[in-house]
Amino acid sequence: MDFNLSEEQQAFQNAARAFAAGEMAPHAAEWDEKKIFPKNVIAKAGEMGFCGLYSPEDVGGTGLSRVDSSIILEELAAACTSTAAYISIHNMATWMTATWGTDTIKETWCGDLVTGQKLASYCLTEPGAGSDAGSLLTSAKKDGDNYIINGSKMFISGAGETDLLVVMVRTGAPDSGPKGISAFAIPADTDGITYGKNEDKMGWNSQPTRAISFENVRVSAEHLLGAEGEGFKIAMKGLDGGRINIASCSIGAAQACINHTQAYMKERSQFGKPLAAFQALQFKLADMVTELVAARTMVHLAAFKLDKNDADKTTYCAMAKRFATDIGFNVCNDAIQLHGGYGYIREYPIERFQRDSRVHQILEGTNEIMRMVTARRILEDGATDAIR
């Protein structure tokens, strides 16, 4: 068992770190303040292979492992957590399109998606269906060789600025539950699609978040991902990876805060000596680093389980997402405390990392849902030997 990064993984890490330092970090504060969606920088990330991280090579993707992808996303998030988080969502939607799309859809879209020339949004949440995603109401009714889609989606990242929507809809009866859900890849400018206002948010300001309405939107059956009724399964498979992705973004934000805090504690003096000389503050920093290393290790373990298609991969992804996003936010919050008043003002980036990381405890399945997923599995016979 070797916990060290391979030479190839170190190369990925260094490339992502250099890109983030040069293209993202210098602009992150402005993107946050002015609500700029940096599509040009995302396209540059695509040139590096960061928009098709684990999409298969046969559609132009990089074909990396989930562990490799986690390493890269962490580095991007340490520069701009909000933008890295959107890139992670784009990767998930692109992978779903490349994995379950028809040949026509893959040929039409994947080449541009994996290079970041076109962008994708993932559309699952509805005004009345958040954690209970299986109760979604947006419908797709068969009409010859087409489907007619009606309904609405809520809190959709990138909406109004992206090119392709991966949408979960109900093709079964209203009471068909998860088995009645199907997935579609729909061009974002299709007639009948309208977008709400860009929401005013606590964080994630470098990516737009809007509601989407579908009114008699007609798409051909070629836009179906997988078969009818497979949508919920596809969504959950996507979210296994999405949970690792967003956990990696929390790790990146927390690592950036630790980097800034260590430097600040050496520079800032009170009572005639640097903050780094006070044992109470040393202990706080030590706890932050210890918890972050534990969280990163857990995320890499979950990514490894997903790469190996382990029978308990979903449980490990849920545990890692819950733990890493909680720890990530706590580390950012502690970093603010160690910076004192300076941590609370925008002259320093700490408060931005804290604001951007807070939503990670909510999306891709709330951390309460992650506990439910874990508890459901651990209460099965023999589970305490399997989950260790």
C-alpha positions as CSV (number, residue, x, y, z in Angstrom):
1,M,0.0,0.0,0.0
2,D,1.6,3.2,-1.2
3,F,0.0,6.6,-0.2
4,N,2.5,8.7,-2.2
5,L,1.5,10.3,-5.4
6,S,3.0,8.6,-8.5
7,E,5.3,10.7,-10.7
8,E,2.4,11.0,-13.2
9,Q,0.1,12.3,-10.5
10,Q,2.7,14.7,-9.3
11,A,2.9,16.0,-12.8
12,F,-0.9,16.5,-13.0
13,Q,-0.7,18.2,-9.6
14,N,2.1,20.6,-10.7
15,A,0.4,21.4,-14.0
16,A,-3.0,22.2,-12.3
17,R,-1.2,24.2,-9.6
18,A,0.7,26.3,-12.2
19,F,-2.5,26.9,-14.2
20,A,-4.5,27.9,-11.1
21,A,-1.8,30.3,-10.0
22,G,-1.4,31.9,-13.4
23,E,-5.0,31.9,-14.7
24,M,-7.3,31.8,-11.7
25,A,-5.9,33.1,-8.5
26,P,-5.1,36.6,-9.8
27,H,-8.7,37.1,-10.9
28,A,-10.7,35.2,-8.3
29,A,-11.6,38.2,-6.2
30,E,-12.8,40.2,-9.1
31,W,-14.9,37.3,-10.5
32,D,-16.5,37.0,-7.0
33,E,-17.2,40.7,-6.6
34,K,-18.5,41.3,-10.1
35,K,-20.2,37.9,-10.7
36,I,-18.1,37.2,-13.7
37,F,-18.4,33.7,-15.2
38,P,-14.9,33.2,-16.7
39,K,-15.7,31.1,-19.8
40,N,-12.4,32.1,-21.4
41,V,-10.4,30.7,-18.5
42,I,-12.6,27.6,-18.4
43,A,-11.8,27.1,-22.1
44,K,-8.1,27.4,-21.3
45,A,-8.6,24.8,-18.6
46,G,-10.2,22.7,-21.4
47,E,-7.0,23.0,-23.4
48,M,-5.2,21.5,-20.4
49,G,-7.6,18.5,-20.4
50,F,-9.4,19.7,-17.3
51,C,-12.9,19.8,-18.8
52,G,-12.9,16.1,-19.7
53,L,-10.9,14.7,-16.8
54,Y,-12.5,11.3,-16.6
55,S,-14.5,11.3,-19.8
56,P,-13.3,8.4,-22.0
57,E,-10.5,8.9,-24.5
58,D,-12.6,7.7,-27.4
59,V,-14.6,10.9,-27.3
60,G,-11.5,13.1,-26.7
61,G,-11.5,13.0,-22.9
62,T,-8.4,12.7,-20.8
63,G,-9.6,9.3,-19.4
64,L,-8.0,9.9,-16.0
65,S,-8.9,8.0,-12.8
66,R,-11.1,9.6,-10.2
67,V,-8.1,9.8,-7.9
68,D,-6.2,11.8,-10.5
69,S,-9.2,14.0,-11.1
70,S,-9.5,14.7,-7.4
71,I,-5.8,15.8,-7.2
72,I,-6.4,18.2,-10.1
73,L,-9.7,19.7,-8.8
74,E,-8.1,20.3,-5.4
75,E,-5.4,22.4,-7.0
76,L,-7.9,24.4,-9.0
77,A,-10.1,25.0,-6.0
78,A,-7.2,26.4,-4.0
79,A,-7.2,29.3,-6.4
80,C,-10.9,29.9,-7.1
81,T,-13.2,27.4,-5.4
82,S,-16.3,28.6,-7.2
83,T,-14.8,28.2,-10.7
84,A,-13.3,24.9,-9.8
85,A,-16.6,23.7,-8.5
86,Y,-18.3,24.6,-11.8
87,I,-15.5,22.8,-13.7
88,S,-16.3,19.7,-11.6
89,I,-20.0,19.9,-12.4
90,H,-19.2,20.3,-16.1
91,N,-17.0,17.2,-15.9
92,M,-19.8,15.2,-14.4
93,A,-22.3,16.3,-17.0
94,T,-19.8,15.7,-19.8
95,W,-19.0,12.2,-18.5
96,M,-22.7,11.3,-18.4
97,T,-23.2,12.5,-21.9
98,A,-20.1,10.6,-23.1
99,T,-21.1,7.4,-21.3
100,W,-24.8,7.2,-22.0
101,G,-25.3,9.4,-25.0
102,T,-26.3,8.1,-28.5
103,D,-23.7,8.2,-31.2
104,T,-25.3,11.3,-32.6
105,I,-25.2,13.1,-29.3
106,K,-21.6,12.1,-28.6
107,E,-20.4,13.1,-32.1
108,T,-22.3,16.4,-31.9
109,W,-21.3,17.5,-28.4
110,C,-18.4,15.6,-26.7
111,G,-15.6,17.0,-28.8
112,D,-16.5,20.6,-27.7
113,L,-17.4,19.7,-24.1
114,V,-14.2,17.9,-23.3
115,T,-12.2,20.9,-24.6
116,G,-14.3,23.5,-22.8
117,Q,-15.4,25.1,-26.0
118,K,-18.9,24.3,-25.0
119,L,-20.2,24.0,-21.4
120,A,-22.8,21.8,-19.7
121,S,-25.2,22.1,-16.8
122,Y,-26.6,19.3,-14.7
123,C,-30.3,19.7,-14.0
124,L,-31.8,17.5,-11.3
125,T,-33.1,19.7,-8.5
126,E,-36.6,21.2,-8.7
127,P,-38.5,23.7,-6.6
128,G,-40.3,20.8,-4.9
129,A,-37.7,18.1,-5.3
130,G,-34.4,18.7,-3.5
131,S,-33.1,15.9,-1.3
132,D,-36.1,13.8,-2.4
133,A,-34.9,13.8,-6.0
134,G,-37.0,10.8,-6.9
135,S,-40.2,12.9,-6.5
136,L,-39.3,15.2,-9.4
137,L,-42.2,16.4,-11.6
138,T,-40.7,17.7,-14.8
139,S,-42.2,15.5,-17.5
140,A,-41.3,14.1,-20.9
141,K,-44.3,12.8,-22.9
142,K,-43.6,10.6,-26.0
143,D,-44.9,12.1,-29.2
144,G,-44.0,9.9,-32.1
145,D,-40.2,10.0,-32.4
146,N,-40.0,13.0,-30.1
147,Y,-40.6,13.9,-26.4
148,I,-42.4,17.0,-25.2
149,I,-40.9,18.3,-22.0
150,N,-42.6,20.5,-19.4
151,G,-41.6,21.6,-15.9
152,S,-38.9,23.5,-14.1
153,K,-35.5,23.1,-12.5
154,M,-34.0,25.1,-9.6
155,F,-30.5,26.1,-8.5
156,I,-28.8,25.1,-11.8
157,S,-25.1,25.9,-12.0
158,G,-24.1,27.7,-15.2
159,A,-27.7,28.0,-16.4
160,G,-28.1,30.7,-19.0
161,E,-24.5,30.6,-19.9
162,T,-24.0,26.9,-20.9
163,D,-24.7,25.1,-24.1
164,L,-26.0,21.7,-23.1
165,L,-28.4,20.7,-20.3
166,V,-28.3,17.2,-18.8
167,V,-31.8,17.0,-17.5
168,M,-33.6,14.4,-15.4
169,V,-37.3,14.2,-16.3
170,R,-40.3,11.9,-15.6
171,T,-41.2,9.6,-18.5
172,G,-43.3,7.3,-16.3
173,A,-46.5,7.9,-14.4
174,P,-46.6,10.7,-11.8
175,D,-46.4,8.0,-9.0
176,S,-43.7,5.9,-10.7
177,G,-40.9,7.1,-8.3
178,P,-37.3,6.8,-9.3
179,K,-38.1,4.0,-11.8
180,G,-40.0,6.5,-13.9
181,I,-37.1,9.0,-14.4
182,S,-35.2,9.3,-17.6
183,A,-32.2,11.5,-18.6
184,F,-31.9,13.7,-21.6
185,A,-29.1,15.9,-23.1
186,I,-30.9,19.0,-24.4
187,P,-29.3,21.9,-26.2
188,A,-29.6,24.9,-23.9
189,D,-31.1,27.2,-26.6
190,T,-33.9,24.8,-27.6
191,D,-37.3,26.6,-28.2
192,G,-39.4,26.6,-25.0
193,I,-36.5,26.9,-22.6
194,T,-36.3,30.1,-20.5
195,Y,-34.0,31.1,-17.6
196,G,-34.7,32.9,-14.4
197,K,-32.5,35.6,-12.8
198,N,-29.0,35.0,-11.7
199,E,-29.5,34.3,-8.0
200,D,-27.8,36.5,-5.4
201,K,-25.8,34.0,-3.4
202,M,-23.5,33.9,-0.4
203,G,-20.7,32.4,-2.5
204,W,-20.1,30.7,-5.8
205,N,-20.4,34.1,-7.5
206,S,-18.1,33.3,-10.4
207,Q,-20.7,30.9,-11.8
208,P,-24.4,31.8,-12.5
209,T,-27.2,30.0,-10.7
210,R,-30.6,30.1,-12.3
211,A,-34.0,28.4,-12.5
212,I,-34.9,26.8,-15.8
213,S,-38.4,26.5,-17.2
214,F,-39.4,24.0,-19.9
215,E,-42.6,24.8,-21.8
216,N,-43.5,22.3,-24.6
217,V,-39.8,21.7,-25.3
218,R,-39.6,19.2,-28.2
219,V,-36.5,17.0,-28.5
220,S,-36.0,13.8,-30.6
221,A,-35.5,10.4,-29.0
222,E,-31.8,10.7,-29.9
223,H,-31.4,13.1,-27.0
224,L,-32.2,10.3,-24.5
225,L,-29.3,9.2,-22.3
226,G,-29.5,5.5,-21.8
227,A,-32.9,3.9,-21.9
228,E,-36.2,5.2,-20.6
229,G,-36.4,4.6,-16.8
230,E,-32.6,4.6,-16.4
231,G,-32.3,8.3,-15.5
232,F,-32.3,8.0,-11.7
233,K,-29.6,5.3,-11.9
234,I,-27.5,7.5,-14.2
235,A,-28.0,10.5,-11.9
236,M,-26.9,8.5,-8.9
237,K,-23.8,7.1,-10.7
238,G,-23.0,10.7,-11.7
239,L,-23.3,11.9,-8.1
240,D,-20.9,9.3,-6.8
241,G,-18.2,11.0,-8.7
242,G,-19.8,14.4,-8.2
243,R,-19.5,14.0,-4.4
244,I,-15.8,13.2,-4.7
245,N,-15.4,16.2,-6.9
246,I,-17.0,18.7,-4.6
247,A,-15.2,17.1,-1.6
248,S,-12.0,17.8,-3.5
249,C,-13.0,21.4,-4.0
250,S,-13.5,21.7,-0.2
251,I,-10.1,20.2,0.4
252,G,-8.6,22.8,-2.0
253,A,-10.3,25.7,-0.3
254,A,-9.1,24.5,3.1
255,Q,-5.6,23.9,2.0
256,A,-5.4,27.5,0.6
257,C,-6.6,28.8,3.9
258,I,-4.0,26.8,5.8
259,N,-1.3,28.2,3.4
260,H,-2.4,31.7,4.0
261,T,-2.8,31.2,7.8
262,Q,0.7,29.7,8.3
263,A,2.2,32.7,6.5
264,Y,0.1,35.2,8.4
265,M,0.9,33.6,11.8
266,K,4.6,34.2,11.0
267,E,4.1,37.8,9.9
268,R,1.6,39.1,12.4
269,S,2.9,40.0,15.9
270,Q,1.0,40.7,19.1
271,F,2.2,41.2,22.6
272,G,5.7,41.5,21.3
273,K,6.0,38.2,19.4
274,P,4.6,36.6,16.3
275,L,1.3,34.7,16.4
276,A,3.2,31.5,15.6
277,A,4.9,31.7,19.0
278,F,1.6,31.2,20.9
279,Q,1.0,27.6,21.8
280,A,-2.8,27.9,21.7
281,L,-2.6,29.1,18.1
282,Q,0.0,26.5,17.2
283,F,-2.4,23.8,18.5
284,K,-5.3,25.3,16.5
285,L,-3.2,25.2,13.3
286,A,-2.1,21.6,14.1
287,D,-5.7,20.5,14.5
288,M,-6.6,22.1,11.2
289,V,-3.8,20.4,9.3
290,T,-4.5,17.0,11.0
291,E,-8.2,17.1,10.1
292,L,-7.5,18.2,6.5
293,V,-5.0,15.4,5.9
294,A,-7.5,12.9,7.2
295,A,-10.2,14.3,5.0
296,R,-8.0,14.3,1.9
297,T,-7.0,10.6,2.6
298,M,-10.7,9.7,2.9
299,V,-11.5,11.4,-0.4
300,H,-8.7,9.6,-2.2
301,L,-9.9,6.3,-0.7
302,A,-13.4,6.9,-1.9
303,A,-12.1,7.8,-5.4
304,F,-10.1,4.6,-5.4
305,K,-13.2,2.6,-4.5
306,L,-15.0,4.3,-7.4
307,D,-12.2,3.6,-9.8
308,K,-12.2,-0.1,-8.7
309,N,-16.1,-0.3,-9.0
310,D,-16.1,-1.5,-5.4
311,A,-19.5,-2.8,-4.2
312,D,-19.5,-0.2,-1.5
313,K,-18.3,2.7,-3.6
314,T,-21.5,4.8,-3.0
315,T,-21.1,4.5,0.8
316,Y,-17.5,5.5,0.7
317,C,-18.3,8.5,-1.6
318,A,-21.1,9.6,0.8
319,M,-18.8,9.3,3.8
320,A,-16.0,11.2,2.1
321,K,-18.3,13.9,0.9
322,R,-19.8,14.4,4.3
323,F,-16.5,14.4,6.2
324,A,-14.4,16.5,3.7
325,T,-17.0,19.2,3.2
326,D,-17.6,19.6,6.9
327,I,-13.9,19.6,7.7
328,G,-13.2,21.9,4.7
329,F,-15.7,24.5,5.9
330,N,-14.5,24.2,9.5
331,V,-10.9,24.8,8.5
332,C,-11.8,27.9,6.5
333,N,-13.8,29.2,9.4
334,D,-10.9,28.6,11.8
335,A,-8.6,30.4,9.4
336,I,-10.8,33.4,9.7
337,Q,-10.5,33.3,13.5
338,L,-6.7,33.0,13.3
339,H,-6.6,36.1,11.0
340,G,-8.8,38.1,13.4
341,G,-10.5,41.1,11.9
342,Y,-8.3,40.8,8.8
343,G,-9.9,37.4,8.0
344,Y,-13.3,39.1,7.8
345,I,-12.4,41.6,5.2
346,R,-12.0,41.1,1.5
347,E,-8.4,42.3,1.4
348,Y,-7.6,38.7,2.4
349,P,-9.1,35.8,0.4
350,I,-10.0,33.7,3.5
351,E,-13.6,34.9,3.8
352,R,-14.2,34.1,0.1
353,F,-13.0,30.5,0.6
354,Q,-15.3,30.2,3.5
355,R,-18.3,31.6,1.6
356,D,-17.6,29.4,-1.4
357,S,-17.1,26.2,0.6
358,R,-20.3,26.5,2.6
359,V,-22.6,25.3,-0.1
360,H,-20.6,22.1,-0.5
361,Q,-22.4,20.8,2.6
362,I,-25.7,21.2,0.8
363,L,-25.3,20.3,-2.9
364,E,-24.6,16.9,-4.5
365,G,-26.8,15.5,-1.7
366,T,-26.9,17.3,1.7
367,N,-24.6,16.0,4.4
368,E,-27.7,14.8,6.2
369,I,-28.5,12.6,3.2
370,M,-24.9,11.4,3.2
371,R,-25.5,10.2,6.7
372,M,-28.7,8.5,5.7
373,V,-26.8,6.7,2.8
374,T,-24.1,5.6,5.2
375,A,-26.4,4.6,8.0
376,R,-28.6,2.5,5.7
377,R,-25.6,0.5,4.6
378,I,-23.9,0.1,7.9
379,L,-27.0,-1.4,9.5
380,E,-27.0,-4.3,7.1
381,D,-25.7,-7.6,8.2
382,G,-22.0,-7.9,7.8
383,A,-21.5,-4.2,7.0
384,T,-19.3,-3.5,9.9
385,D,-16.7,-5.8,8.4
386,A,-17.1,-4.4,4.9
387,I,-17.0,-0.7,5.7
388,R,-13.8,0.0,7.6
